Amino acid sequence: MKRLTSLAAAALATALAWPCAAQEKFALGLFHFNLQYVAGGMLGFWALPSAELDLESDAIEDLIVTESFAPVIDLYAKHPTWGVDIELQGYFLDVLAARHPQVLEKLRTLAKSGQIDVVSFHYSDQLFIGYPAESWKRSQALTQATFAKYDVPLSRTVFCQEGQAGEGLAGHMAELGYRTMVWPKNLWTYQHGDQPAQPLYGFGDLFAVQGGRGASSAEVELTWTFLDDGELLATGDLNPYFPDVFRHKPEAVKQYEDELLALESQGFAIVTVDQYVGAVKDKVPHPPMPPLLDGTWQPKSTTGVLRWLGGKGIWPGERDNEVRSLGALAQRELSAAETAAKSAKLDARAELDAAWRLLFLGQVTDASGINPFRGEVEYGIAHCTEALRVAREVIRRAKSAAGESEVTIDPANGTMTPGAMAELRGTTVDAPLELAIDAGDREVTTGWEEIEAGHHRVEITFGLGASTKARVSFPGTLEDELFTTRALVDDSLATYRRSDFSFESFQLALPAGLVSLGKQRFLIKDQARVHLAAKITRESGTIEILDETLPPDETATWVFHLFDGTPEQALALARSVNVTRRVSR
C-alpha cells in the first residue's frame, strides 16, 4: 500500500519559519511508546498482595495512556508550531479506540494537521529481527489496516520497538512508502566507534539519520530533544512496573517544555523527522551508511540481542529459549496451516487472522527481555501456544475437508499432498567436529546424524541440574567474510567483512537461523528447538550459543544443522528448516 504525504503536513512544513541564517537549526524528538511495557499486567510481580500494585493488563495499559501518553499529546497541542514523532504499535490504536476515544481523537487531529507524525512499523512490539519475515509482513499489513480503520495518517518515518534496526528494512520501507530510517546512535557506534554524525545518510534509495545524535555542517545544525521510552517523560522517569507512583508529573513536562522554548528562542525549528528530511535533503550530502548488522538500541548494556535470546535479567523464571522457539514453531505451523486451508479450499480466514494476531502479541520483546518477570514470560508462552493450537486445528480441518488421514504440507510450493514424508533425520555417525560445551552440573549428551553428504544434524541434550547456564561453541575457520541473513530478508544472503567493524564481538539474532563457520561451512539453528543469539567475533571463526535462562531441574534439547557447501545451498537448507518447513500431519 502506497501512502501519500498529507497536504496538511506539507503545509505545516512550508509554514514553519526556517531560520534565515546560512546554518539552519532543527530540533527533533521521538517518543517511543510501548503499550506492552508490562506484557500481561502486574499480577504476581510483587511478593506480597497489593491492590495498588497487582493490576491486570488493561489497567496498566490505561495508566500508560492517561499518565504518560496523553500529557505528551497535550503538550504539543499547546504549541501548534512544534512538530514531533510519536512511535507506537498498531495495537496501541486499538486500545485507544476501545477505551480512550477522546485521546485517539486528539492524536488523529494532530496527525492530520501534520504536527505529530505517528510512527509505526509493527502491530505488536515484536522481536521481529529474530524471526523469518512472514510474521512481520502480516503484522505490518494489520498495522496499515488499523491506521486506515481509525483514520490516522501513518508516518513515512521508521523507528521500532527496542530500536530494532537492520539493513534489510530498506527494501520493505521503499515498497510501503516509508522514507526515513531512524537508526539508533548506540547501535551505530557499537559497530563503528564514536565518529561524528552526518546530518543525513543514504539508506538504499531512502534516507537515514542517527537517532539521538546531533550533527552539524555548514548548512545544518541538528539536535535531539528526546529519543527514549515515551512513558518516562511525563512521569519523571518512572515506569509502569511501579503503578502506584507511575503518575503524570506536570513539573516534568514543564521542564521539557521550557527546554524546547529555549531552543526555539535560539532559532531552532522544532519539527518532525519527515519535515527535517524534506527541508535538508537537497541542501546537504547524504553519504551511504557503513555496513551495519541487525540489532537494538542499547547493545552495550544488553549485550546486543542476547538479553532477548538467552541472556538473563534480574528476575528468576526466565525461559528465553522456550519463549522464542515456541514463537518460531507457531509461525512455522501457521504458514503450514495457510497452505493447508488454501489447498483444501477451506475458509479459515477468520481463525487464521486471529491466530496471526496472537502470534504477534506472543512474539513481544518483553516476554524474554530485558528483565521479564514470570507473568511476561507466561504472556509470551500463552499467546504463542494458542496461535499454535489454532494452526493445528485448521490443519486438522483441512485434512478432513480433503478426505485425507495423513498429508504432507509444503508451504514453499503451496501444496498439500496425501501421505507422509521423511523427516530431516539421518544415520548415526561420529561427530564431524568437536564441540566445546559447558553446562555446569548438567549431564550433556550429543547425537550426530548424517542426513546426506555434507549435511549433518546434531541434537544436544542437557540433563537435569541446578545450572541455568549452558554454552555451546562451534569451531570455525577465521575468514574476513561472514555470511548470514538479515532481518526481513529470508531469500538472500548478506555478506559482511569482519574488518569493516570495530567491535570485538557481536550477537546475531539469525532470523533464518544461518551463519557461516567458514567459506564452505555453515551453522543452522532449528529455531523450533533452539532460538538463541549467535556470538561472532572479529578474531575467531568460532560461533558461540549461550543460554543463561535454562529452567532448573528441567531438561532441554537443542538441534542444529551443520552444512558443507555453497552459500546458496546453505541458504536453501536454512529456508527449508526454518522458513518454509514441510510438515507431515
Secondary structure, 3 states (H helix, E strand, C coil): CCCCCCHHHHHHHHHCCCCCCCCEEEEEEEEECCCCCCCCECCCCCCCCCCCCCCEHHHHHHHHHHHHHHHHHHHHHHCCCCCEEEECCHHHHHHHHHHCHHHHHHHHHHHHHCCEEEECCCCCCECHHHCCHHHHHHHHHHHHHHHHHCCCCCCCEECCHHHCECCCHHHHHHHHCCCEEEEEHHHHHHHHCCCCECCCEEECCEEEEEECCCEECCCEEEEEEEEEEHHHCCCCCCCCCCCCCCCCCHHHHHHHHHHHHHHHHCCEEEECHHHHHHHHCCCCCCCECCCCCCECCCHHHHCCCHHHCCCCCCCCCCCHHHHHHHHHHHHHHHHHHHHHHHHCCCCCHHHHHHHHHHHHHHCEHHHCCCCCCHHHHHHHHHHHHHHHHHHHHHHHHHHHHHCCCCEEEECCCCEEEECCCCCCCCEECCCCCCCEEECCCCCEEEEEEEEECCEEEEEEEECCCCCCCEEEEECCCCCCEEEEEECCEEEEEEEEEHHHCCCCEEEECCCCCEEECCCCEEEEECCCCCCCCEEEECCCCCEEEEECCCCCCCCEEEEEEEEECCHHHHHHHHHHHHHCCCEEC
